[in-house]
Structure formats: structure tokens, C-alpha cells
Amino acid sequence: MFKGIRPIHYGGREVWPLIEGGKGVAVSNHMSSGAWAAAGGIGTVSAVNADSYDPEGKIIPQVYHALTRRARHEELVQYAIDGAVEQVRRAFEMSGGKGAININVLWEMGGAQRVLHGVLERTRGMIAGVTCGAGMPYKLSEIAASYGVSYLPIISSGRAFRALWKRAYSKASEYLGAVVYEDPWRAGGHNGLSNAEDPLVPQDPYPRVKALRDTMREGGISDDVPIVMAGGVWNLKDWNDWIDNPELGSIAFQFGTRPLLTRESPIPEGWKNALMTLEEGDILLHRFSPTGFYSSAVRNPFLRHLEARSERQIAFSGEAAGDHQYQLDVGVKGKSFWVTRGDLLRAREWDMLGFTSALKTPDNTLVFVTPEEMKAIRKDQADCMGCLSQCSFSSWADTEGNSTGRLADPRSFCIQKTLQDIAHGGPIEQNLMFAGHSAFRFKKDPFYSNGFVPSTEQLVDRILTGD
């Protein structure tokens, strides 16, 4: 047992201060979370469009039949509720009364509040708490408290928590189970990096977490309420100075990347194999996500393709003005776009390379794509099922008008489509493959030598030794 690590009281029982990071779509499911809880930790079911099963136990494909976005959004919400309920029930049974089961939602996912209510209503007594990030989830405390479960907001600064506490959380303080500090430079998936922070200059997490604890103390929150360190957490010995540290109070740890590579992890074998080949620097912190948030994923051909698409981009004016004195004569089929001479020459070169279609962006720029790409982009935008509260790619918004009021952005992608595909066996090179920035350690850690894939119990036991 690593020094200083001792059980915490959570969900009515003692559990290890080790939390499985929630990962959607369909990555943190009942197998991974149930096994994590059975090992004595806090397992996390992703409630982001989780899988449901038919009577034979086969996954039910989430196919959308409605003709309108709003109607497809209603189908999506029902899929999300039914899937999460099924996953929670199975995880709870698999845990065997050990550990605890949380659910994780993205506040900016489509119908987040409806999904939370729907899942918590049908899983009473099974869920200990709700972790929630990707936005400012002011209503999280109210919803969790109404079902008697804990809430664990995911934030990336003391400033963000202060706003949540003052506006809402102080009214349901007794249900605050923990505060998850997610390092925006190191965590996989979406994160809370702000516009004031440089994505290329990571900051030391210690002073940021110390500032968070100071903010919590200002609100009268006990040091016994843990801060959960998330992002870049590989083993406990790296955090030796954080444990039993009176400056920080109670500290727990969230593991998001390491649970990807276990026997119970539901991700396809190709994804697992790819994790063991990654080098340092292979994870890209990018802003292509249609959520508008920064996120981190493996820099595979899918992300490289998006990078290249954005590089084939030029600014334009609707009339000759300033440096825009040259009328664009490729990619736009006679429409009036005025560009600089240098951009005109670049556009002609892209056209000769096969990127013959120019698509407008919300920022008065054009990106050049192949006709096949344009067709795929337009189809994905038209097939939108409203999986986010606001989507830059399709311009969907979960509002009365169902639109952000902005032009759909072809520099992004349909995130629901790619996450469903990779989770269910689609090509890993052609889909978004989330991972944290410590994923390169799979290749270097002797625990995984000779291609060893541990059970979740073996992984938790290993973590408890400090490694």
C-alpha cells in the first residue's frame, strides 16, 4: 500500500480514493465501471449516449429515423436515458456491493438535464454521485440533491468553482461529494482551458489546486471534501507530495487513460493495441471539436486531416476592399469572393491538387476540400441529431429555434458519428481517438511489458502500490 493512501467515506461506505474517469461515447461502460467498483474504487458509467441491448444481449445500434433535427434530438435523448440506465444497472450488479458507482455527463451535451433526471429517477439506490464538466453546470447541485446523490463538478480553476459555489452549490453544500480539478493541459477528452490560457504553455497544477482549496475554504467547505486530481495522473508515486499535505486537504485521484487498457475495457482491440505504440507528443490538444472547447486526442490521420483542412483556408471579402483586390476564380462557381493575390495563387494550387470545392466558415474564410469531402460534410451536417446543446459544425442549438444563428463550420466534424464509430469497431485511424497526454507511458511502463493487458482488479492493485 502506498504511504498515505487510505479509504474515504463515500456513497455510504468506505472506498479507495481512486476514481475511474468517465469517457463517452460507450467507453466507460458497465464492464469497466462495475469492475473498478468491485476493486474498491469509484467506477464511472458514462451517461453520454451509452449502449442499450436487445433481448439476446447485442448492442442496439442508435439509428435515427425522424426527418427533422428536433425529432431526431428526441430520439437521442431517449437512447441516452435508456442506455445509461441499462449500464448503471449492470455496473451496480457487477460491483457486488463494493466500491461505488458514479455517472458522468457533459453539461453541454444535448438534453443534459433531461438525461440526468431520466437516469437518476430510474436508478435510485444504485448511483452514488454525478461527475459533470464541459461547461458551467449550475443546476447540477439542484438536480443531484433532488435524488439524494452527491455531485462532483469538474472544473479547471478556483475561479470557475467560486462562480458555481456562489450562484448555486452553496445551497446544496451537503451533497457536494468532491471537486474534480481537471488539468486542461494533460487530461484527455474535452477540458476547461480558457481563452486567457496558452494551450502551448502548461501550468504547474499545484498552485492552481492550492488556489482551488483556498476558494473552497472561503466558502466554509471542509478539508474532508476531497479535491480529485484528474489529468496526467498515471501513478500515485508521482503525487507523493500531494498526499497528506495540509495545504491541499483531502486529495483523491482520477484515472481516465489507464482504464482504457484493461480486460474489461470495452474499446476494440485495435484501439488497445494502438495505445501501446504511442510516443510522447502523440496526443494533440486541439480546438476542432464542435463544442467549441479544447480537447485532447491521439494525433492520428483523422486529426491530421482536420489540421490540413484548416491550413487550406483563406480570408475573403464580398467586394474589392483593402488587400482583397483579386476575384477568386476557383472553388466558388462564379460567386463573388475577393482575396489577396497571395491567397489567389494558393487557392489555384489547391484546386490543381484536387481540392476544388470552397466552403464558407463563420469567420469569413473559405476552406478548400475535395468534392467527396464536401458531400460527406454536407451529409453529416444535414443528419445532425442534436447531440450537443450547441454545435458549431451543424449550427444546431437546443433552443426553440434549433439554431445557433451562425453559419455551420466545415472545419469541425460530427462528434457523435465518430465517437460511436470508433467505440463500436470503426477504423481507429479515421476517427477521433481520445486519450490523455500520459498515454505514451503504456509503452514505457514495465507493467505492460510483452503486451500485458491487466484486469481492472490487477490495475487497481498496482495503483495502490504507488505504481
HUPERA-V245539 format. One record per residue. N is the residue number from 1. RES is the residue in three letters. PSI is psi in degrees with one decimal (* if undefined). OMEGA is omega in whole degrees, -180 to 180 (999 if undefined). BURIAL is # if it has 24 or more other ideal C-beta (glycine too) atoms within 12 Angstrom, else .. Layout:
# HUPERA-V245539
N&RES&PSI&OMEGA&BURIAL + N&RES&PSI&OMEGA&BURIAL
This chain:
# HUPERA-V245539
1&MET&128.6&-180&. + 2&PHE&141.4&-173&# + 3&LYS&138.4&176&. + 4&GLY&-13.4&-180&. + 5&ILE&120.8&179&# + 6&ARG&158.0&-179&. + 7&PRO&152.8&173&. + 8&ILE&159.9&179&# + 9&HIS&117.6&-177&. + 10&TYR&136.0&178&# + 11&GLY&27.9&177&# + 12&GLY&7.9&179&. + 13&ARG&171.4&176&. + 14&GLU&133.5&180&. + 15&VAL&159.4&173&# + 16&TRP&146.6&-180&# + 17&PRO&47.8&-178&# + 18&LEU&118.7&-176&# + 19&ILE&133.5&172&# + 20&GLU&125.1&178&# + 21&GLY&131.8&180&# + 22&GLY&132.4&-177&# + 23&LYS&116.5&176&# + 24&GLY&160.3&10&# + 25&VAL&129.7&170&# + 26&ALA&27.8&179&# + 27&VAL&-45.6&171&# + 28&SER&92.2&-176&# + 29&ASN&-164.1&-175&# + 30&HIS&-32.2&-179&# + 31&MET&-48.6&-178&# + 32&SER&-44.4&-176&# + 33&SER&-37.6&178&# + 34&GLY&-39.1&179&# + 35&ALA&-37.4&179&# + 36&TRP&-42.6&178&# + 37&ALA&-40.8&179&# + 38&ALA&-26.8&178&# + 39&ALA&1.2&175&# + 40&GLY&0.6&179&# + 41&GLY&-165.1&178&# + 42&ILE&105.3&178&# + 43&GLY&152.2&-176&# + 44&THR&115.7&174&# + 45&VAL&125.8&173&# + 46&SER&123.2&178&# + 47&ALA&22.6&178&# + 48&VAL&93.0&179&# + 49&ASN&55.3&179&# + 50&ALA&163.3&-178&# + 51&ASP&144.9&167&# + 52&SER&168.4&-176&# + 53&TYR&148.8&175&. + 54&ASP&176.5&-177&. + 55&PRO&-21.9&179&. + 56&GLU&1.7&179&. + 57&GLY&7.6&179&. + 58&LYS&145.9&179&. + 59&ILE&134.2&178&# + 60&ILE&115.6&179&. + 61&PRO&138.1&180&. + 62&GLN&86.5&-178&# + 63&VAL&138.6&-177&. + 64&TYR&126.2&-175&# + 65&HIS&-21.0&-175&. + 66&ALA&157.9&-175&. + 67&LEU&-20.9&-177&. + 68&THR&157.8&178&. + 69&ARG&-44.4&-179&# + 70&ARG&-43.5&-180&# + 71&ALA&-38.1&176&. + 72&ARG&-34.9&176&# + 73&HIS&-39.5&178&# + 74&GLU&-38.3&175&. + 75&GLU&-42.9&-179&# + 76&LEU&-44.6&-179&# + 77&VAL&-40.9&180&# + 78&GLN&-41.5&174&# + 79&TYR&-44.5&-176&# + 80&ALA&-44.4&-179&# + 81&ILE&-50.5&-178&# + 82&ASP&-42.6&-179&# + 83&GLY&-46.0&-179&# + 84&ALA&-40.7&178&# + 85&VAL&-45.2&180&# + 86&GLU&-42.8&-179&# + 87&GLN&-40.6&180&# + 88&VAL&-45.1&-179&# + 89&ARG&-43.7&-180&# + 90&ARG&-40.3&179&# + 91&ALA&-43.0&-179&# + 92&PHE&-43.2&179&# + 93&GLU&-41.1&-178&. + 94&MET&-29.4&-177&# + 95&SER&-22.6&177&# + 96&GLY&30.9&179&. + 97&GLY&8.3&179&. + 98&LYS&162.1&177&# + 99&GLY&-147.5&180&# + 100&ALA&157.9&179&# + 101&ILE&122.3&170&# + 102&ASN&165.5&165&# + 103&ILE&154.8&180&# + 104&ASN&134.0&174&# + 105&VAL&155.3&170&# + 106&LEU&125.5&-178&# + 107&TRP&-29.1&-178&# + 108&GLU&10.7&174&# + 109&MET&156.5&-178&# + 110&GLY&128.9&177&# + 111&GLY&29.7&-174&# + 112&ALA&-46.1&-177&# + 113&GLN&-39.5&178&# + 114&ARG&-40.3&179&# + 115&VAL&-44.6&179&# + 116&LEU&-49.9&180&# + 117&HIS&-45.1&-177&# + 118&GLY&-40.1&-178&# + 119&VAL&-47.4&-177&# + 120&LEU&-33.8&179&# + 121&GLU&-37.2&-173&. + 122&ARG&1.5&-179&# + 123&THR&32.1&-178&# + 124&ARG&134.1&179&. + 125&GLY&-5.0&-179&. + 126&MET&-33.3&-176&# + 127&ILE&130.0&179&# + 128&ALA&-33.5&-176&# + 129&GLY&171.6&-179&# + 130&VAL&121.1&170&# + 131&THR&141.8&-174&# + 132&CYS&129.9&176&# + 133&GLY&-150.9&-178&# + 134&ALA&63.4&-179&# + 135&GLY&-170.5&178&# + 136&MET&90.8&-172&# + 137&PRO&74.0&-177&# + 138&TYR&-36.2&-175&# + 139&LYS&-0.8&-178&# + 140&LEU&-45.1&-177&# + 141&SER&-42.5&-179&# + 142&GLU&-43.5&-179&# + 143&ILE&-47.6&-179&# + 144&ALA&-45.1&-179&# + 145&ALA&-34.1&-178&# + 146&SER&-18.4&177&. + 147&TYR&4.9&177&# + 148&GLY&30.4&178&# + 149&VAL&160.7&180&# + 150&SER&156.3&172&# + 151&TYR&142.3&-176&# + 152&LEU&88.4&-179&# + 153&PRO&143.4&176&# + 154&ILE&117.5&-178&# + 155&ILE&168.8&-179&# + 156&SER&10.6&178&# + 157&SER&154.2&175&# + 158&GLY&-31.0&180&# + 159&ARG&-42.3&179&. + 160&ALA&-42.9&180&# + 161&PHE&-37.8&180&# + 162&ARG&-42.1&180&# + 163&ALA&-43.2&179&. + 164&LEU&-41.8&-178&# + 165&TRP&-48.0&-176&# + 166&LYS&-38.1&-175&. + 167&ARG&-35.8&-171&. + 168&ALA&-46.9&-166&# + 169&TYR&-27.7&180&# + 170&SER&-20.4&180&# + 171&LYS&-11.2&178&. + 172&ALA&46.0&-172&# + 173&SER&-30.3&-176&# + 174&GLU&-16.6&-179&. + 175&TYR&3.4&178&# + 176&LEU&105.4&-176&# + 177&GLY&-34.8&180&# + 178&ALA&167.1&172&# + 179&VAL&123.2&-179&# + 180&VAL&115.4&172&# + 181&TYR&113.4&-179&# + 182&GLU&115.4&-179&# + 183&ASP&113.9&-173&# + 184&PRO&-16.7&179&# + 185&TRP&-14.1&-172&# + 186&ARG&-20.2&-176&# + 187&ALA&152.2&173&# + 188&GLY&163.3&179&# + 189&GLY&-161.3&-178&# + 190&HIS&149.3&-179&# + 191&ASN&177.7&-173&# + 192&GLY&30.0&178&# + 193&LEU&128.9&-177&# + 194&SER&167.1&179&. + 195&ASN&-19.9&-179&. + 196&ALA&-7.4&-177&. + 197&GLU&142.6&-177&. + 198&ASP&117.9&-179&. + 199&PRO&-18.1&-178&# + 200&LEU&-3.3&-178&. + 201&VAL&88.2&180&. + 202&PRO&143.3&178&. + 203&GLN&150.5&177&# + 204&ASP&124.9&-177&. + 205&PRO&-23.9&-174&# + 206&TYR&-54.0&-180&. + 207&PRO&-29.3&178&. + 208&ARG&-40.6&178&# + 209&VAL&-37.1&175&# + 210&LYS&-41.9&178&# + 211&ALA&-35.9&176&# + 212&LEU&-45.3&180&# + 213&ARG&-38.6&178&# + 214&ASP&-40.6&178&. + 215&THR&-41.7&178&# + 216&MET&-40.7&179&# + 217&ARG&-36.7&177&# + 218&GLU&-32.8&179&. + 219&GLY&2.2&-180&# + 220&GLY&19.0&-179&. + 221&ILE&130.0&-178&# + 222&SER&147.0&174&. + 223&ASP&-12.8&177&. + 224&ASP&-17.0&174&. + 225&VAL&114.1&-172&# + 226&PRO&148.4&159&# + 227&ILE&126.8&-179&# + 228&VAL&116.8&178&# + 229&MET&123.9&-179&# + 230&ALA&144.1&-180&# + 231&GLY&111.1&-179&# + 232&GLY&8.7&-180&# + 233&VAL&113.8&179&# + 234&TRP&-50.7&177&# + 235&ASN&167.8&-175&# + 236&LEU&-27.5&-178&# + 237&LYS&-23.5&175&. + 238&ASP&-18.7&-174&. + 239&TRP&25.0&-177&# + 240&ASN&-41.6&-176&. + 241&ASP&-8.7&-180&. + 242&TRP&-25.5&-174&# + 243&ILE&134.3&-177&# + 244&ASP&37.4&180&. + 245&ASN&112.6&-176&. + 246&PRO&-21.6&177&. + 247&GLU&-31.8&-173&. + 248&LEU&-18.6&-175&# + 249&GLY&-159.0&-178&# + 250&SER&131.2&-179&# + 251&ILE&133.7&172&# + 252&ALA&173.6&-174&# + 253&PHE&136.6&178&# + 254&GLN&132.1&179&# + 255&PHE&114.2&-180&# + 256&GLY&-41.8&-174&# + 257&THR&-44.5&-175&# + 258&ARG&-37.1&178&# + 259&PRO&-10.8&175&# + 260&LEU&-31.8&-175&# + 261&LEU&72.8&173&# + 262&THR&167.7&179&# + 263&ARG&-32.8&-178&. + 264&GLU&-16.7&-180&# + 265&SER&130.6&-174&# + 266&PRO&-1.9&-177&# + 267&ILE&151.2&-178&# + 268&PRO&157.2&-178&. + 269&GLU&-35.6&180&. + 270&GLY&-37.5&178&. + 271&TRP&-44.9&178&# + 272&LYS&-44.1&-180&# + 273&ASN&-39.0&-179&. + 274&ALA&-35.0&180&# + 275&LEU&-32.4&-176&# + 276&MET&1.6&180&# + 277&THR&-2.9&-172&. + 278&LEU&144.1&176&# + 279&GLU&162.0&176&. + 280&GLU&133.2&-177&. + 281&GLY&-5.0&-180&. + 282&ASP&-8.0&177&# + 283&ILE&132.2&-177&# + 284&LEU&126.7&171&# + 285&LEU&113.6&-170&# + 286&HIS&174.4&-180&# + 287&ARG&37.1&178&# + 288&PHE&-15.9&-176&# + 289&SER&138.6&178&# + 290&PRO&-7.5&175&# + 291&THR&-22.8&-173&# + 292&GLY&-9.3&179&# + 293&PHE&155.4&167&# + 294&TYR&151.9&174&# + 295&SER&162.5&-178&# + 296&SER&135.3&-180&# + 297&ALA&167.1&178&# + 298&VAL&132.0&-180&# + 299&ARG&72.9&-179&# + 300&ASN&-177.1&180&# + 301&PRO&-30.4&179&. + 302&PHE&-49.7&-180&# + 303&LEU&-35.6&178&# + 304&ARG&-34.7&177&. + 305&HIS&-42.1&178&# + 306&LEU&-37.6&176&# + 307&GLU&-45.8&-178&. + 308&ALA&-38.5&179&. + 309&ARG&-44.9&-180&# + 310&SER&-25.8&177&# + 311&GLU&-25.1&176&. + 312&ARG&63.4&-172&# + 313&GLN&135.5&178&# + 314&ILE&150.6&175&# + 315&ALA&154.8&180&# + 316&PHE&163.9&171&# + 317&SER&154.8&179&. + 318&GLY&-8.1&177&. + 319&GLU&162.7&179&. + 320&ALA&122.2&-179&. + 321&ALA&138.1&178&. + 322&GLY&-129.0&179&. + 323&ASP&-11.6&-178&. + 324&HIS&80.6&-175&# + 325&GLN&3.7&-175&. + 326&TYR&126.4&-178&# + 327&GLN&128.0&-179&. + 328&LEU&131.6&-176&# + 329&ASP&13.8&175&. + 330&VAL&145.9&172&# + 331&GLY&-10.9&-171&# + 332&VAL&1.6&173&# + 333&LYS&54.0&172&. + 334&GLY&-7.1&179&. + 335&LYS&156.2&-173&. + 336&SER&103.1&175&. + 337&PHE&128.9&-178&# + 338&TRP&131.2&-173&# + 339&VAL&175.2&175&# + 340&THR&163.7&179&. + 341&ARG&-42.9&180&. + 342&GLY&-41.5&179&. + 343&ASP&-31.3&176&# + 344&LEU&-44.3&180&# + 345&LEU&-38.6&177&. + 346&ARG&-43.9&-180&# + 347&ALA&-39.9&178&# + 348&ARG&-36.8&178&. + 349&GLU&-43.6&178&. + 350&TRP&-39.4&179&# + 351&ASP&-41.5&180&# + 352&MET&-25.1&180&. + 353&LEU&0.9&178&. + 354&GLY&-4.3&178&. + 355&PHE&77.9&-167&# + 356&THR&0.3&-179&# + 357&SER&127.0&179&# + 358&ALA&129.6&-179&# + 359&LEU&134.6&179&# + 360&LYS&146.6&174&# + 361&THR&168.5&178&# + 362&PRO&-8.6&-175&. + 363&ASP&24.4&-179&. + 364&ASN&43.4&172&. + 365&THR&167.3&175&# + 366&LEU&137.9&171&# + 367&VAL&141.8&-176&# + 368&PHE&128.1&-178&# + 369&VAL&168.6&175&# + 370&THR&159.7&177&# + 371&PRO&-35.5&179&. + 372&GLU&-42.2&177&. + 373&GLU&-44.3&-179&# + 374&MET&-43.2&179&# + 375&LYS&-42.7&-180&. + 376&ALA&-41.3&179&# + 377&ILE&-47.8&-179&# + 378&ARG&-38.2&179&. + 379&LYS&-44.6&179&. + 380&ASP&-39.1&178&# + 381&GLN&-41.1&-179&# + 382&ALA&-30.5&-177&. + 383&ASP&4.0&-176&# + 384&CYS&134.6&179&# + 385&MET&14.5&174&# + 386&GLY&47.4&-176&# + 387&CYS&-9.7&179&# + 388&LEU&161.2&174&# + 389&SER&-33.6&172&# + 390&GLN&134.8&-177&# + 391&CYS&119.1&179&# + 392&SER&-29.5&-177&# + 393&PHE&-41.7&-176&# + 394&SER&-9.6&-175&# + 395&SER&14.6&174&# + 396&TRP&144.6&170&# + 397&ALA&141.7&-180&# + 398&ASP&65.1&-179&# + 399&THR&178.3&-179&. + 400&GLU&-37.0&-179&. + 401&GLY&-7.3&178&. + 402&ASN&29.6&-180&# + 403&SER&144.9&175&. + 404&THR&-15.6&-176&# + 405&GLY&2.0&178&. + 406&ARG&158.6&178&. + 407&LEU&139.2&176&. + 408&ALA&140.7&-170&# + 409&ASP&109.9&-178&# + 410&PRO&-2.9&178&# + 411&ARG&-11.1&-179&# + 412&SER&-153.0&-174&# + 413&PHE&167.1&176&# + 414&CYS&107.3&-174&# + 415&ILE&-33.2&179&# + 416&GLN&-42.7&-178&# + 417&LYS&-48.5&-175&# + 418&THR&-36.6&180&# + 419&LEU&-36.8&175&# + 420&GLN&-40.2&-176&# + 421&ASP&-48.7&-177&# + 422&ILE&-33.3&-180&# + 423&ALA&-22.5&-175&# + 424&HIS&29.9&170&# + 425&GLY&5.3&177&. + 426&GLY&164.9&-176&. + 427&PRO&126.3&-176&. + 428&ILE&-24.5&-180&# + 429&GLU&-19.4&-175&. + 430&GLN&19.7&180&. + 431&ASN&162.8&177&# + 432&LEU&121.9&-177&# + 433&MET&93.1&-179&# + 434&PHE&144.0&172&# + 435&ALA&153.7&177&# + 436&GLY&166.7&-174&# + 437&HIS&-6.4&176&# + 438&SER&6.6&-175&# + 439&ALA&-24.5&178&# + 440&PHE&-17.4&-177&# + 441&ARG&-16.3&174&# + 442&PHE&-40.7&-176&# + 443&LYS&-26.5&-174&. + 444&LYS&-24.1&-176&. + 445&ASP&122.0&-179&# + 446&PRO&-18.1&178&. + 447&PHE&-30.8&-176&# + 448&TYR&16.1&-178&# + 449&SER&150.6&-179&. + 450&ASN&28.4&176&. + 451&GLY&20.0&-178&. + 452&PHE&130.1&175&. + 453&VAL&112.3&-175&# + 454&PRO&162.3&165&# + 455&SER&164.0&178&. + 456&THR&-38.7&179&# + 457&GLU&-41.7&178&# + 458&GLN&-38.6&179&# + 459&LEU&-45.3&179&# + 460&VAL&-43.0&177&# + 461&ASP&-39.9&179&. + 462&ARG&-44.7&179&# + 463&ILE&-39.9&-178&# + 464&LEU&-17.9&175&# + 465&THR&-10.3&-175&. + 466&GLY&-18.2&-180&. + 467&ASP&*&999&.
